[in-house]
Amino acid sequence: MTALKSLKGLHHVSAITARAVDNFKFYTEILGMRLVKKSVNQDDTSVYHLFYADERGNPGTDLTFFEIPFAGHTYPGTNSISATSLRVPSDKALNFWKKRFEAYGVDHDPISTESGRASLAFRDFEDQRLILVSDENNHGVAGGKPWEKSPVPVEYGIYGLGPAQLTVADKKLTASVLMDVMGFRETRTFIQDGQTVTVYEVGEGGSGAEVHLLENSELPKERPGRGSVHHVAFRVESEEELRKWIDPITQYRLPNSGFVERYYFKSLYFREPNGILFELATDGPGFEGDEDFEHLGEKLALPPYFEDQREEIEANLKPLKTTRS
């Protein structure tokens, strides 16, 4: 088997919204993230795909959303990506965010230190489950860089993805894929709301390279909708490296997509045995191939292979003004 380089950590998380306009307002105006790309779901070009991130969409900083206008309510349960973490620089930043959430009426919990890091769980307007995690005592893969034009001060800004939380019916099945196929290592456990959480990390480790795994066989399977997470992606260095992963994933009998061209990165999708969708995605080329840095996210960006369909695609989308003054 061809030697594989270690995965580098989290690449992006993709979730579902029913209201792109309100989603854009929440994640840019309240959370202060930058919309670095306004595009379409390449598997269904009738819906938006919005990418929020640090200043330029560095790998490991992207929280993305597919707009599905008639998506129903999410019924949380097992075999799901049950929470998405976002990194902030310090414990002091969490105090800033707690006050900001109170001012904007954002549903949130008290600041907690259950995981060994200070954190602040909250929900967006569609009950998307999110956690701000302090990097004050974190070591490992570096975060990105907050956008200087954000409404949130840089010293408190969101600058990367933190641990992805998975809730599964059978922990052994998912843990086997994480460790035996993907090269994660088990590092510690902690108790959260009376449940044991097992932490796995990859590459340089740290908050930007962790998966937090909970087992709960008593919950029903999650019924996804608006406010749920579609998939989580992990970083691969290059296209050459990505292609090396196809054989071992196939040999492990994991249903997979094979190589997929996404233009902004290259991908490989597969489902682990509890049914959660994982993606491996390359660090590049990135988001500046069709927009310059100063104007990222302002226009509808389409990969070259969709340009001949632009008129039809734009006609099927509700207008979403993202140009900045």
C-alpha positions as CSV (number, residue, x, y, z in Angstrom):
1,M,0.0,0.0,0.0
2,T,1.3,3.5,-0.9
3,A,2.4,5.4,2.2
4,L,0.0,8.0,3.3
5,K,0.8,11.3,4.9
6,S,-1.1,12.2,8.0
7,L,-4.3,14.1,7.7
8,K,-3.7,17.7,8.8
9,G,-6.9,18.3,10.8
10,L,-10.3,19.7,10.1
11,H,-10.9,21.3,6.7
12,H,-14.5,22.4,6.8
13,V,-18.0,21.6,8.1
14,S,-21.1,21.8,5.9
15,A,-24.5,22.4,7.4
16,I,-28.1,23.1,6.2
17,T,-30.0,26.4,6.4
18,A,-33.5,27.1,5.1
19,R,-33.0,30.9,4.9
20,A,-29.8,32.1,3.2
21,V,-30.6,35.8,3.8
22,D,-30.9,35.3,7.6
23,N,-28.0,32.9,7.6
24,F,-25.8,35.5,6.0
25,K,-26.8,38.2,8.5
26,F,-26.2,35.9,11.5
27,Y,-22.8,34.6,10.5
28,T,-21.4,37.9,9.2
29,E,-23.1,40.5,11.4
30,I,-23.4,38.6,14.7
31,L,-20.5,36.1,14.5
32,G,-18.3,38.4,12.4
33,M,-17.1,35.7,10.1
34,R,-16.3,36.6,6.5
35,L,-18.3,35.3,3.6
36,V,-15.5,34.2,1.4
37,K,-17.5,32.5,-1.3
38,K,-21.1,32.7,-2.5
39,S,-21.6,29.8,-4.8
40,V,-24.0,26.9,-5.5
41,N,-24.3,23.3,-4.3
42,Q,-22.4,21.6,-7.1
43,D,-24.7,18.5,-6.8
44,D,-27.8,20.7,-7.0
45,T,-27.2,24.1,-8.6
46,S,-30.6,25.3,-7.6
47,V,-29.5,26.1,-4.1
48,Y,-26.8,28.4,-2.6
49,H,-23.6,27.1,-1.0
50,L,-22.2,29.8,1.3
51,F,-18.7,29.6,2.8
52,Y,-17.9,31.6,6.0
53,A,-14.3,31.6,7.3
54,D,-11.4,33.6,8.4
55,E,-10.1,36.5,6.3
56,R,-9.4,34.4,3.1
57,G,-11.0,31.0,3.8
58,N,-7.8,29.3,4.9
59,P,-8.3,25.5,5.2
60,G,-9.5,24.6,8.6
61,T,-11.6,27.7,9.0
62,D,-14.6,27.2,6.8
63,L,-18.2,26.7,8.1
64,T,-20.4,26.3,5.0
65,F,-24.1,26.1,4.4
66,F,-26.4,24.6,1.8
67,E,-29.6,26.6,1.5
68,I,-32.6,24.1,1.3
69,P,-35.6,26.5,1.4
70,F,-38.1,23.9,2.5
71,A,-35.9,22.0,4.9
72,G,-37.9,20.8,7.9
73,H,-37.0,21.0,11.6
74,T,-34.1,18.9,12.8
75,Y,-34.9,16.2,15.3
76,P,-31.6,15.6,17.1
77,G,-30.4,12.1,17.6
78,T,-27.6,9.6,17.2
79,N,-25.4,8.9,14.1
80,S,-24.9,12.6,13.6
81,I,-22.5,15.4,13.7
82,S,-24.1,16.8,16.9
83,A,-22.1,20.0,17.4
84,T,-19.6,22.2,15.5
85,S,-16.9,24.1,17.4
86,L,-15.4,27.4,16.4
87,R,-12.0,28.6,17.8
88,V,-11.5,32.0,19.5
89,P,-8.1,33.2,20.8
90,S,-8.7,33.3,24.6
91,D,-10.8,32.8,27.7
92,K,-11.3,36.6,27.7
93,A,-12.9,36.3,24.2
94,L,-15.6,34.0,25.6
95,N,-16.6,36.7,28.1
96,F,-16.9,39.1,25.2
97,W,-19.1,36.6,23.3
98,K,-21.3,35.9,26.2
99,K,-22.1,39.6,26.5
100,R,-22.6,39.8,22.7
101,F,-25.0,36.9,22.7
102,E,-27.0,38.5,25.5
103,A,-27.2,41.7,23.6
104,Y,-28.3,40.0,20.4
105,G,-30.7,37.5,22.0
106,V,-28.7,34.5,20.9
107,D,-29.6,31.3,22.8
108,H,-26.5,30.1,24.8
109,D,-25.3,28.1,27.8
110,P,-23.0,29.3,30.5
111,I,-19.2,29.2,29.9
112,S,-17.9,25.7,30.7
113,T,-14.5,24.0,31.2
114,E,-15.7,20.4,30.9
115,S,-13.5,19.5,27.9
116,G,-10.3,20.9,29.5
117,R,-10.7,24.1,27.5
118,A,-13.1,27.0,28.2
119,S,-16.0,26.8,25.9
120,L,-19.4,28.4,25.3
121,A,-22.2,26.5,23.6
122,F,-24.9,28.3,21.7
123,R,-27.5,27.9,18.9
124,D,-28.2,30.0,15.8
125,F,-31.7,31.1,14.7
126,E,-32.4,27.6,13.3
127,D,-31.0,25.7,16.4
128,Q,-27.7,24.9,14.7
129,R,-25.6,23.5,17.6
130,L,-22.4,25.4,17.9
131,I,-19.6,25.8,20.5
132,L,-17.0,28.5,20.9
133,V,-13.8,27.1,22.1
134,S,-10.9,29.1,23.7
135,D,-7.4,28.5,22.3
136,E,-5.8,30.0,25.4
137,N,-4.3,26.6,26.6
138,N,-4.4,24.9,23.2
139,H,-1.4,23.5,21.4
140,G,-1.4,22.0,17.9
141,V,-2.5,22.9,14.4
142,A,-2.6,26.7,13.9
143,G,-5.7,28.6,13.3
144,G,-6.4,31.2,10.7
145,K,-6.5,35.0,10.8
146,P,-9.7,37.0,11.7
147,W,-10.8,39.5,9.0
148,E,-9.8,43.0,9.9
149,K,-13.1,44.4,8.6
150,S,-15.3,42.2,10.7
151,P,-17.7,43.9,13.1
152,V,-16.1,41.7,15.9
153,P,-12.7,43.0,17.2
154,V,-9.8,40.9,15.9
155,E,-8.7,40.0,19.4
156,Y,-12.0,38.2,19.9
157,G,-12.6,37.0,16.4
158,I,-13.5,33.4,15.2
159,Y,-10.5,32.1,13.4
160,G,-10.9,28.4,12.8
161,L,-12.8,25.2,13.4
162,G,-12.5,23.4,16.7
163,P,-13.4,19.8,17.5
164,A,-16.2,18.1,15.6
165,Q,-18.6,16.4,18.0
166,L,-20.1,13.1,16.7
167,T,-22.9,11.2,18.5
168,V,-23.1,7.5,17.4
169,A,-25.0,4.4,18.4
170,D,-21.9,2.2,18.3
171,K,-18.7,3.9,19.2
172,K,-16.4,1.0,18.3
173,L,-17.4,1.2,14.6
174,T,-16.6,4.9,14.2
175,A,-13.5,4.7,16.4
176,S,-12.1,1.9,14.2
177,V,-12.4,4.1,11.1
178,L,-10.9,7.1,12.8
179,M,-7.9,5.1,14.1
180,D,-7.4,2.2,11.6
181,V,-8.2,4.1,8.4
182,M,-7.7,7.8,9.0
183,G,-4.8,7.7,11.4
184,F,-6.3,9.4,14.4
185,R,-5.1,8.5,17.9
186,E,-7.2,8.4,21.1
187,T,-5.9,11.0,23.6
188,R,-8.3,11.4,26.6
189,T,-11.8,11.3,27.8
190,F,-14.0,13.8,29.7
191,I,-17.6,13.9,31.1
192,Q,-20.1,16.2,29.4
193,D,-23.7,16.3,30.7
194,G,-23.2,13.0,32.4
195,Q,-21.8,11.3,29.2
196,T,-18.3,10.1,28.5
197,V,-16.7,11.9,25.5
198,T,-13.7,10.3,23.9
199,V,-11.2,12.6,22.2
200,Y,-9.3,11.6,19.0
201,E,-6.7,13.7,17.3
202,V,-4.7,13.6,14.1
203,G,-1.6,15.3,12.7
204,E,-0.3,18.1,14.9
205,G,-3.3,17.6,17.2
206,G,-5.0,20.3,19.2
207,S,-8.4,21.8,18.9
208,G,-8.3,22.2,15.1
209,A,-7.5,18.5,14.6
210,E,-9.9,16.7,17.0
211,V,-13.0,14.6,16.9
212,H,-15.1,14.2,20.1
213,L,-17.0,11.0,20.0
214,L,-20.1,10.2,22.2
215,E,-21.9,6.9,22.3
216,N,-25.7,6.8,22.9
217,S,-27.6,3.8,21.7
218,E,-30.8,4.9,23.3
219,L,-31.4,7.9,21.1
220,P,-33.3,7.6,17.9
221,K,-31.4,8.3,14.7
222,E,-31.2,12.0,14.0
223,R,-33.7,13.3,11.4
224,P,-31.8,16.1,9.7
225,G,-33.2,19.4,8.4
226,R,-32.5,23.1,8.9
227,G,-29.9,23.4,11.7
228,S,-28.3,20.0,11.1
229,V,-24.8,19.3,9.8
230,H,-24.4,17.5,6.4
231,H,-20.8,16.4,6.6
232,V,-17.4,17.1,8.1
233,A,-14.2,17.4,6.0
234,F,-10.6,16.7,6.9
235,R,-7.5,18.3,5.4
236,V,-5.2,16.6,2.8
237,E,-2.1,18.3,1.6
238,S,-2.6,17.9,-2.2
239,E,-4.5,16.2,-5.0
240,E,-1.7,13.6,-5.4
241,E,-2.1,12.7,-1.7
242,L,-5.9,12.7,-1.9
243,R,-5.8,10.1,-4.7
244,K,-3.7,7.8,-2.5
245,W,-6.6,7.6,0.0
246,I,-9.1,6.0,-2.5
247,D,-7.7,2.5,-2.3
248,P,-7.5,2.1,1.5
249,I,-10.9,3.5,2.0
250,T,-12.3,1.2,-0.7
251,Q,-10.4,-1.8,0.8
252,Y,-12.0,-1.1,4.2
253,R,-15.4,-1.4,2.4
254,L,-16.5,2.1,3.1
255,P,-18.9,3.4,0.4
256,N,-17.2,6.3,-1.3
257,S,-17.4,8.8,-4.1
258,G,-13.9,8.4,-5.6
259,F,-12.1,11.5,-6.7
260,V,-14.4,14.6,-7.0
261,E,-13.4,18.0,-8.5
262,R,-14.8,20.9,-6.5
263,Y,-12.6,23.6,-8.2
264,Y,-11.8,25.4,-4.9
265,F,-10.5,22.1,-3.6
266,K,-10.5,18.4,-4.6
267,S,-12.6,15.9,-2.6
268,L,-13.3,12.3,-1.6
269,Y,-16.5,11.5,0.3
270,F,-17.2,8.3,2.3
271,R,-19.6,7.1,5.0
272,E,-18.3,5.5,8.2
273,P,-20.3,2.5,9.5
274,N,-22.7,4.6,11.7
275,G,-23.7,6.5,8.5
276,I,-22.0,9.9,9.1
277,L,-20.6,11.5,5.9
278,F,-16.9,12.3,6.0
279,E,-14.9,14.1,3.3
280,L,-11.2,14.4,2.6
281,A,-10.4,17.8,1.0
282,T,-7.2,19.3,-0.3
283,D,-5.7,22.5,1.1
284,G,-5.8,24.2,-2.3
285,P,-6.3,25.8,-4.7
286,G,-8.4,28.1,-2.5
287,F,-10.9,30.8,-3.1
288,E,-9.0,33.5,-4.9
289,G,-8.9,31.9,-8.3
290,D,-12.1,33.7,-9.4
291,E,-12.2,36.7,-7.0
292,D,-9.5,38.9,-5.6
293,F,-9.0,39.0,-1.8
294,E,-10.7,42.4,-1.3
295,H,-14.0,41.2,-3.0
296,L,-14.3,37.6,-1.8
297,G,-17.9,36.5,-1.5
298,E,-19.4,39.5,-3.2
299,K,-20.6,37.9,-6.4
300,L,-22.1,34.6,-7.4
301,A,-19.0,32.5,-8.1
302,L,-19.3,29.5,-10.3
303,P,-16.6,26.9,-11.2
304,P,-15.7,27.2,-14.9
305,Y,-17.6,24.0,-15.7
306,F,-20.9,25.7,-14.7
307,E,-20.3,29.1,-16.4
308,D,-22.2,28.1,-19.5
309,Q,-25.2,27.6,-17.2
310,R,-24.9,30.9,-15.3
311,E,-28.0,32.6,-16.7
312,E,-30.2,29.6,-15.8
313,I,-28.6,29.1,-12.4
314,E,-29.0,32.7,-11.4
315,A,-32.7,32.7,-12.5
316,N,-33.4,29.8,-10.1
317,L,-31.8,31.5,-7.1
318,K,-33.4,34.1,-4.8
319,P,-31.4,37.3,-4.8
320,L,-28.8,37.5,-1.9
321,K,-27.0,40.8,-1.7
322,T,-23.5,40.3,-0.3
323,T,-21.7,43.3,-1.8
324,R,-20.0,45.3,0.9
325,S,-20.0,49.1,0.8
